[in-house]
Amino acid sequence: MSKNKRIIFLAAVVVIAAILIIFGVKTPGSVDIESYQPAVYSTILSLLPPVVAILLALITKEVYSSLFIGIVMGALLYANGNPELMLNTMLFNEEGGMVYKLADSWNVGILIFLVVLGILVALMNKVGGSAAFGQWASKHIKTRVGTQLATIALGVLIFVDDYFNCLTVGSVMRPVTDRRNISRAKLAYLIDATAAPVCIIAPVSSWAAAVTSSVPDGSGINGFAMFLNTIPYNLYALTTIFMMVLLTVMKFDFGPMRRHEINAQNGDLFTTEARPYGDVDDEMTTPNGKVIDLILPVIILIICCVIGMVYTGGFFEGVNFIDAFADSDASMGLVLGSIVTLIIVFCFYLARGVMTFKEFTECIPEGFKAMVAPILILTMAWTLSGMTGLLGAKYYVHDLVEASAGSIQMFLPALIFVVALFLAFSTGTSWGTFAILIPIVCHVFSDPSTYQMLVISIAACLSGAVCGDHCSPISDTTIMASAGAHSDHVNHVSTQLPYAMTAAAVSFVGYIIAGVLGYMSGSMIAMVSAPISLAIMAVVLLIIKKS
């Protein structure tokens, strides 16, 4: 570890020690769990642990130790400096402890889905499907621009779920982008930017279901209809997709991504020494592999996962398709779909004579090992999010937004965008941000005459949440994008951040325009904020390229 990193981690230890001194050490017997509340509950300090963890990860490039320090700091703040209560909170607290996070059925489902995807990728590599597709794509997609556009197109087509999107697009396009010397950091960005930003404007997706379910009962608002109305105002999603295509067509990059891309064109796809996936990409494959060995499993996976999700929503019990998707359990549906896909793919490879049962069993631990890094990061990210929840961060944000409403209604969409961005960035969850802020927005704009402002403000909430999720190192989707691209996680976060912040700045201006037009006119004229935002984005990119 370098001298600077040692100094930074020493400073983190000093902060933790200061927490012990300031809040004092209570004896375990003096803590009444039923009425217990930490001293920093629902204050600005409740956001300190994730902020410290994120800053440490970006500065030191040490993601595991940074997340662990954030968890310890959060547990100490919750325990008011009591080391024994801190340890019990960190591991065994029912609301946020690591053991309970790993015991949560939804979380375990996501981990199982990750492992099964890893096994499927190992199978496709083993039979030569990935290599065959790479060779086919090299003949038909002859340029770096074409390869990046093909990656974007595939990401847009897989709009059902962001986890599924990240891992599938990464598995399919990684051999192709490697052949065209596109850096792993750039591939991770393309995957991430076509995951949540696409899902949040897709009516048939797990994200649409999350937004619909966040609308409070008894509000008189049709959640799904409201979601459809927010799509033209979802400025961050629209500007991010537009920006991604423009950067590809204009053939330039900026910030740390520029160095990664220059190095990739000279043969170094990683830039840094970090290789979290070892030599997984360099494994020997059978020469009998064909393109169908990759394409068919991906198609089967898409079909099975969609069926699995609507199955959990009651589609086969008479519920219509849209409602089934809205009520689906994404975690359970993805596990069911991926397990069925694994069985079908094995039978297909066996029938083709390209794989034996022994080779199949050898791929199971290989797929698991390939997913160890994202599993570790996800586990600690969930725990850190749990610590933030125990500190009452969501109530602090709730009070902040509600206190700001009223006299500044026309600027409320822009304010909500910033608050949602920071909350999702700090907690690493978009869906949690939806659940916190959407009921507040519905309460502020409960009068039917302010429906247009309600739609704009909820769109701002969705945009901010996706933006924060897009930037955050502890976000599930960001971790999945790194896993799909086989990129070092910190490299992905540091190269993507300037792009995400550029889109966020343009979206903020767009929400000021939308809020003013929506408040003054109360009509659909506010929709011009979307084309104005896209025009501003084009001008900004032209200025950056020239400078």
C-alpha positions in Angstrom: 0.0 0.0 0.0 1.3 3.4 -0.9 2.1 6.2 1.6 -0.9 8.2 0.6 -3.3 5.3 1.0 -1.8 4.5 4.4 -2.4 8.1 5.5 -6.0 8.1 4.2 -6.9 4.8 6.0 -5.2 6.1 9.1 -7.4 9.2 8.9 -10.5 6.9 8.7 -9.3 5.0 11.8 -8.9 8.3 13.6 -12.5 9.3 12.7 -13.8 6.0 14.0 -11.8 6.6 17.2 -13.3 10.1 17.5 -16.8 8.6 17.2 -15.9 6.3 20.2 -14.7 9.3 22.2 -17.6 11.7 21.3 -20.5 9.4 21.8 -18.9 7.5 24.7 -18.9 3.8 25.4 -22.0 2.5 27.0 -22.2 -0.8 28.8 -24.3 -3.4 27.0 -26.7 -3.6 29.9 -27.7 0.0 29.6 -29.1 -0.4 26.1 -32.8 -0.9 25.8 -33.3 -2.3 22.3 -37.0 -1.7 22.2 -36.7 2.1 22.6 -33.2 2.5 21.4 -32.2 5.3 19.0 -28.7 6.4 18.1 -27.6 10.0 18.8 -27.2 10.9 15.1 -30.6 9.4 14.1 -32.3 11.3 11.2 -29.5 13.9 11.1 -27.0 14.8 8.3 -24.5 12.6 10.1 -26.6 9.6 9.2 -25.3 9.9 5.6 -21.7 10.0 6.8 -20.8 6.2 6.5 -21.7 5.8 2.8 -20.1 9.1 1.9 -16.9 8.1 3.6 -16.9 4.7 2.0 -17.5 6.1 -1.5 -14.8 8.8 -1.1 -12.3 6.2 0.2 -13.1 3.9 -2.7 -12.6 6.6 -5.3 -9.4 7.9 -3.7 -7.6 4.7 -2.7 -9.0 2.4 -5.3 -9.5 -0.2 -2.5 -13.2 -1.0 -2.7 -13.4 -3.9 -0.2 -11.6 -2.1 2.7 -13.4 1.1 1.9 -16.8 -0.5 2.2 -15.8 -2.3 5.4 -14.7 1.0 7.0 -18.1 2.5 6.0 -19.9 -0.4 7.6 -17.9 -0.2 10.8 -18.4 3.6 11.0 -22.2 3.2 10.5 -22.4 0.5 13.1 -20.4 2.6 15.6 -22.6 5.6 15.0 -25.7 3.4 15.6 -24.2 1.9 18.7 -23.2 5.4 20.1 -19.7 4.1 20.5 -20.5 0.8 22.2 -18.1 -1.8 20.6 -20.1 -4.8 21.6 -23.4 -3.3 20.3 -21.5 -2.2 17.2 -20.3 -5.8 16.4 -23.8 -7.2 17.0 -25.4 -4.5 14.8 -22.9 -5.0 12.0 -23.5 -8.8 11.9 -26.8 -9.7 13.5 -29.1 -6.6 13.4 -32.4 -7.8 11.8 -32.8 -4.6 9.8 -29.3 -4.1 8.5 -26.8 -6.7 9.8 -24.7 -8.7 7.3 -26.0 -12.1 8.3 -29.6 -11.0 7.9 -28.9 -9.3 4.6 -27.5 -12.6 3.4 -30.5 -14.5 4.8 -32.9 -12.2 2.9 -34.6 -14.3 0.2 -34.6 -11.5 -2.3 -30.8 -10.9 -1.9 -30.0 -14.6 -2.0 -32.0 -14.9 -5.2 -29.9 -12.2 -6.8 -26.7 -14.0 -5.7 -28.0 -17.3 -7.1 -28.9 -15.6 -10.3 -25.3 -14.2 -10.4 -23.8 -17.6 -9.9 -26.0 -19.3 -12.5 -25.1 -16.5 -15.0 -21.5 -17.1 -14.2 -21.9 -20.9 -14.9 -23.7 -20.1 -18.2 -20.9 -17.8 -19.3 -18.3 -20.6 -18.4 -20.4 -23.1 -20.4 -20.5 -20.8 -23.5 -16.7 -20.2 -23.2 -16.1 -23.9 -22.8 -17.9 -25.0 -25.9 -16.4 -22.1 -27.9 -19.7 -20.1 -28.4 -18.2 -16.8 -27.2 -15.1 -17.2 -29.4 -17.2 -18.2 -32.4 -19.5 -15.2 -31.9 -16.4 -13.0 -31.6 -15.0 -14.2 -34.9 -18.4 -13.8 -36.6 -18.8 -10.3 -35.3 -15.2 -9.4 -36.3 -16.2 -10.2 -39.9 -19.5 -8.3 -39.8 -18.8 -5.5 -37.4 -15.6 -4.0 -38.7 -15.2 -0.8 -36.8 -14.9 0.3 -33.2 -17.9 2.6 -33.7 -20.0 -0.3 -35.1 -19.0 -2.5 -32.1 -20.0 0.2 -29.6 -23.3 0.9 -31.4 -24.0 -2.9 -31.4 -23.4 -3.0 -27.7 -25.8 -0.1 -27.1 -28.4 -1.7 -29.3 -28.3 -5.0 -27.5 -28.5 -3.1 -24.1 -31.6 -1.3 -25.3 -33.2 -4.5 -26.5 -32.7 -6.2 -23.1 -34.9 -3.8 -21.2 -36.6 -6.2 -18.9 -34.3 -6.0 -15.9 -31.0 -4.2 -15.2 -29.2 -7.1 -13.5 -30.1 -9.3 -16.4 -29.1 -6.6 -18.9 -25.6 -6.1 -17.4 -24.6 -9.7 -17.3 -26.1 -10.7 -20.6 -24.7 -7.8 -22.6 -21.3 -8.3 -21.0 -21.2 -12.0 -21.8 -22.2 -11.5 -25.5 -20.2 -8.4 -26.4 -17.0 -8.8 -24.3 -15.3 -11.0 -26.9 -16.3 -8.6 -29.7 -15.1 -5.4 -27.9 -11.9 -7.1 -26.9 -11.1 -7.8 -30.6 -11.8 -4.2 -31.5 -9.5 -3.0 -28.6 -12.3 -1.3 -26.7 -11.3 -0.9 -23.0 -13.1 -2.9 -20.3 -13.9 0.4 -18.6 -15.7 1.6 -21.8 -17.6 -1.6 -22.1 -18.7 -1.4 -18.5 -19.9 2.2 -19.1 -21.9 1.1 -22.2 -23.4 -1.7 -20.2 -24.3 0.4 -17.2 -25.7 3.3 -19.3 -28.1 0.9 -21.1 -29.2 -0.8 -17.9 -31.1 1.4 -15.4 -31.5 4.4 -17.9 -33.2 2.1 -20.3 -35.2 0.1 -17.8 -36.6 3.3 -16.2 -38.3 4.3 -19.5 -39.5 0.8 -20.4 -43.1 0.2 -19.4 -42.5 -3.6 -19.3 -39.6 -3.9 -16.9 -39.0 -4.7 -13.2 -38.2 -0.9 -12.7 -41.7 0.1 -13.9 -43.1 -2.4 -11.3 -41.0 -0.8 -8.6 -42.1 2.7 -9.5 -45.8 1.7 -9.7 -45.7 0.0 -6.3 -44.1 3.1 -4.7 -47.3 5.2 -5.3 -49.1 5.3 -2.0 -52.5 3.5 -1.6 -55.4 5.9 -1.3 -53.7 8.7 -3.2 -56.1 8.3 -6.1 -53.2 8.1 -8.6 -53.0 5.3 -11.1 -49.3 4.2 -10.6 -48.8 2.7 -14.1 -50.5 5.5 -16.0 -48.4 8.0 -14.0 -45.2 6.0 -14.9 -46.1 6.2 -18.6 -46.6 10.0 -18.2 -43.1 10.4 -16.7 -41.2 8.9 -19.6 -41.0 12.2 -21.7 -39.7 14.0 -18.6 -37.1 11.4 -17.6 -34.3 13.7 -18.6 -31.3 11.8 -17.1 -32.3 8.6 -18.9 -32.8 10.3 -22.2 -29.7 12.5 -22.0 -27.5 9.6 -21.0 -28.6 7.4 -23.9 -28.3 10.4 -26.3 -24.8 11.2 -24.9 -23.6 7.6 -25.2 -24.6 7.5 -28.9 -23.0 10.9 -29.6 -19.7 10.0 -27.9 -19.6 6.9 -30.0 -20.4 8.6 -33.3 -18.2 11.6 -32.6 -15.3 9.2 -31.7 -14.0 10.9 -28.6 -13.8 10.4 -24.8 -12.9 12.6 -21.9 -11.8 12.3 -18.3 -10.1 9.1 -17.1 -12.0 7.2 -19.9 -9.8 8.8 -22.5 -6.6 7.3 -21.1 -8.3 3.9 -20.8 -9.4 4.1 -24.5 -6.0 5.2 -25.7 -4.3 2.4 -23.8 -6.8 -0.1 -25.2 -6.0 0.9 -28.8 -2.4 0.2 -27.9 -3.3 -3.3 -26.7 -3.9 -2.7 -22.9 -7.6 -3.3 -22.2 -7.3 -2.7 -18.5 -4.9 0.3 -18.0 -4.4 -0.7 -14.3 -2.9 -3.9 -12.9 -6.2 -4.9 -11.3 -7.5 -8.2 -12.9 -10.5 -9.2 -10.7 -11.5 -12.0 -13.0 -8.0 -13.5 -13.4 -7.6 -15.5 -16.6 -11.3 -16.4 -17.1 -11.3 -14.7 -20.5 -8.2 -16.6 -21.7 -9.5 -20.1 -21.2 -9.0 -22.6 -24.0 -12.2 -23.4 -25.9 -13.2 -26.2 -28.2 -12.7 -25.5 -32.0 -16.2 -27.0 -32.6 -18.0 -24.0 -31.2 -20.6 -22.1 -33.4 -22.4 -18.8 -33.1 -25.6 -20.7 -32.2 -23.8 -21.9 -29.0 -24.0 -18.3 -27.7 -27.0 -16.9 -29.4 -29.5 -19.6 -28.5 -28.6 -19.6 -24.8 -29.1 -15.9 -24.7 -32.5 -16.1 -26.4 -33.6 -18.9 -24.2 -32.4 -16.9 -21.1 -34.5 -13.8 -22.2 -37.6 -15.9 -22.8 -37.3 -17.9 -19.6 -36.6 -14.9 -17.4 -39.6 -13.0 -18.8 -41.8 -16.0 -18.3 -40.3 -16.5 -14.8 -41.1 -12.9 -13.8 -44.7 -12.9 -15.1 -45.2 -16.3 -13.5 -44.4 -14.8 -10.1 -46.8 -12.0 -10.8 -49.7 -14.4 -11.4 -49.9 -14.3 -15.2 -50.7 -18.0 -15.4 -53.5 -17.5 -12.8 -55.4 -15.1 -15.0 -53.6 -11.8 -14.3 -53.0 -9.7 -17.5 -49.4 -9.4 -18.7 -48.8 -5.8 -17.6 -50.2 -6.3 -14.1 -48.3 -9.5 -13.8 -45.1 -7.6 -14.5 -46.0 -4.9 -12.1 -46.6 -7.4 -9.3 -43.7 -9.7 -10.2 -40.9 -10.8 -7.9 -37.8 -10.0 -10.0 -35.4 -12.0 -7.8 -37.5 -15.1 -7.9 -38.3 -14.8 -11.6 -34.7 -14.4 -12.6 -33.7 -17.4 -10.5 -36.4 -19.6 -12.0 -35.6 -18.4 -15.6 -31.9 -18.8 -15.2 -32.1 -22.3 -13.7 -34.5 -23.5 -16.4 -32.1 -22.0 -19.0 -29.1 -23.8 -17.5 -30.9 -27.2 -17.8 -32.0 -26.5 -21.4 -28.6 -25.2 -22.5 -26.8 -28.3 -21.0 -29.2 -30.6 -22.9 -28.6 -28.6 -26.1 -24.8 -28.8 -25.8 -25.0 -32.5 -24.9 -27.1 -33.1 -28.0 -24.7 -31.2 -30.2 -21.8 -33.3 -28.8 -19.7 -30.3 -27.8 -19.8 -31.0 -24.0 -19.7 -34.0 -21.7 -21.3 -34.2 -18.2 -17.9 -34.0 -16.6 -17.1 -30.8 -18.5 -20.5 -29.4 -17.4 -19.7 -30.1 -13.7 -16.3 -28.5 -14.1 -17.9 -25.3 -15.3 -20.0 -25.0 -12.1 -17.2 -24.0 -9.7 -15.6 -21.9 -12.5 -18.8 -19.9 -12.9 -19.0 -19.5 -9.1 -15.3 -18.3 -8.8 -15.9 -15.7 -11.6 -18.7 -14.2 -9.5 -16.9 -14.1 -6.2 -15.8 -10.4 -6.6 -19.3 -9.0 -7.3 -20.8 -11.2 -4.6 -18.4 -9.8 -2.0 -19.1 -6.2 -3.1 -22.8 -6.7 -3.1 -22.8 -8.2 0.3 -20.9 -5.3 1.8 -23.0 -2.8 -0.2 -26.2 -4.2 1.2 -24.8 -4.1 4.7 -23.7 -0.5 4.3 -27.1 0.4 3.0 -28.6 -1.4 6.0 -26.4 0.7 8.4 -27.6 3.9 6.6 -31.2 2.8 7.1 -30.6 2.1 10.8 -29.4 5.7 11.2 -32.6 7.1 9.8 -31.1 8.7 6.7 -34.4 8.4 4.8 -36.3 10.4 7.4 -33.7 13.1 7.3 -34.2 13.3 3.5 -38.0 13.2 3.9 -38.0 16.2 6.2 -35.6 18.1 4.0 -37.8 17.7 0.9 -41.0 18.4 2.7 -39.6 21.5 4.3 -38.5 22.8 0.9 -42.0 22.5 -0.7 -44.5 25.3 -1.0 -43.2 28.7 -2.0 -40.6 27.2 -4.4 -42.9 24.8 -6.2 -41.6 25.7 -9.7 -38.0 24.8 -8.7 -39.1 21.7 -6.7 -38.4 19.2 -9.6 -34.8 20.4 -9.8 -34.5 20.2 -6.0 -36.0 16.7 -5.9 -33.6 15.6 -8.7 -30.6 16.7 -6.6 -31.9 15.1 -3.4 -32.8 11.8 -5.1 -29.3 11.8 -6.8 -27.5 12.2 -3.5 -29.8 9.7 -1.6 -29.3 7.0 -4.3 -25.6 7.8 -4.5 -25.2 7.4 -0.7 -27.4 4.3 -0.3 -26.7 2.6 -3.6 -30.3 1.9 -4.3 -32.7 3.5 -6.8 -35.7 1.5 -5.6 -35.2 2.5 -2.0 -35.1 6.1 -3.2 -38.4 5.7 -5.1 -40.0 4.3 -2.0 -38.8 7.3 0.1 -39.4 10.2 -2.2 -42.4 9.3 -4.4 -44.9 9.3 -1.5 -43.6 12.8 -0.4 -44.0 14.1 -4.0 -47.6 12.7 -4.1 -48.4 14.4 -0.8 -47.0 17.8 -2.0 -48.9 17.7 -5.3 -52.1 16.1 -4.1 -54.4 18.7 -5.6 -55.7 17.5 -9.0 -54.9 20.9 -10.5 -51.1 20.3 -9.9 -51.1 16.9 -11.7 -48.6 18.2 -14.4 -46.2 19.3 -11.7 -46.7 15.9 -10.0 -45.7 14.1 -13.1 -42.6 16.3 -13.7 -41.5 16.0 -10.0 -41.9 12.2 -10.0 -39.9 12.1 -13.2 -37.2 14.2 -11.5 -37.2 11.7 -8.6 -36.8 8.8 -11.0 -34.1 10.6 -12.9 -32.2 11.6 -9.8 -32.4 8.1 -8.4 -31.1 6.5 -11.6 -28.3 9.1 -11.8 -27.2 8.4 -8.2 -27.4 4.7 -8.8 -25.4 5.1 -11.9 -22.6 7.0 -10.1 -22.5 5.1 -6.8 -19.7 2.5 -6.3 -22.1 0.6 -3.9 -25.0 0.4 -6.3 -26.1 -3.2 -7.3 -26.3 -2.2 -11.0 -22.9 -0.5 -11.1 -21.4 -3.7 -9.5 -23.2 -5.9 -12.0 -21.9 -3.7 -14.9 -18.3 -4.2 -13.7 -19.0 -8.0 -13.4 -20.5 -8.2 -16.9 -17.6 -6.4 -18.5 -15.0 -8.2 -16.3 -13.7 -4.8 -15.4 -12.1 -3.6 -12.2 -14.9 -2.0 -10.2 -13.1 1.2 -9.2 -11.9 1.7 -12.8 -15.5 1.5 -13.9 -16.8 4.0 -11.3 -14.0 6.5 -11.8 -14.3 6.5 -15.6 -18.1 6.7 -15.6 -18.4 9.5 -13.1 -17.5 12.4 -15.4 -20.0 11.2 -18.0 -22.8 10.7 -15.4 -22.1 14.1 -13.9 -22.2 15.8 -17.3 -25.6 14.2 -18.0 -26.8 15.2 -14.4 -25.8 18.8 -14.9 -27.8 19.0 -18.2 -30.7 17.3 -16.6 -30.7 19.7 -13.7 -31.0 22.6 -16.1 -33.8 20.7 -17.9 -35.8 20.3 -14.7 -35.5 24.0 -14.0 -37.0 24.6 -17.4 -39.7 21.9 -17.0 -40.6 23.1 -13.5 -41.0 26.8 -14.6 -43.1 25.8 -17.7 -45.2 23.3 -15.8 -45.9 25.7 -12.9 -46.7 28.7 -15.1 -48.7 26.9 -17.9 -49.9 23.8 -16.2 -50.0 22.1 -19.7 -48.0 19.7 -21.7 -45.8 22.6 -23.0 -43.3 21.5 -20.3 -42.4 18.5 -22.6 -40.2 20.8 -24.6 -37.7 20.4 -21.7 -36.6 17.1 -23.2 -35.6 18.3 -26.7 -34.0 21.4 -25.1 -32.0 19.2 -22.8 -30.8 17.0 -25.7 -29.8 20.1 -27.6 -27.8 21.4 -24.6 -26.1 18.0 -24.3 -25.0 18.1 -27.9 -23.6 21.6 -27.5 -21.8 20.6 -24.3 -20.2 17.6 -26.0 -19.1 19.7 -28.9 -17.5 22.2 -26.5 -15.7 19.4 -24.6 -14.4 17.9 -27.8 -13.0 21.1 -29.1 -11.4 22.0 -25.8 
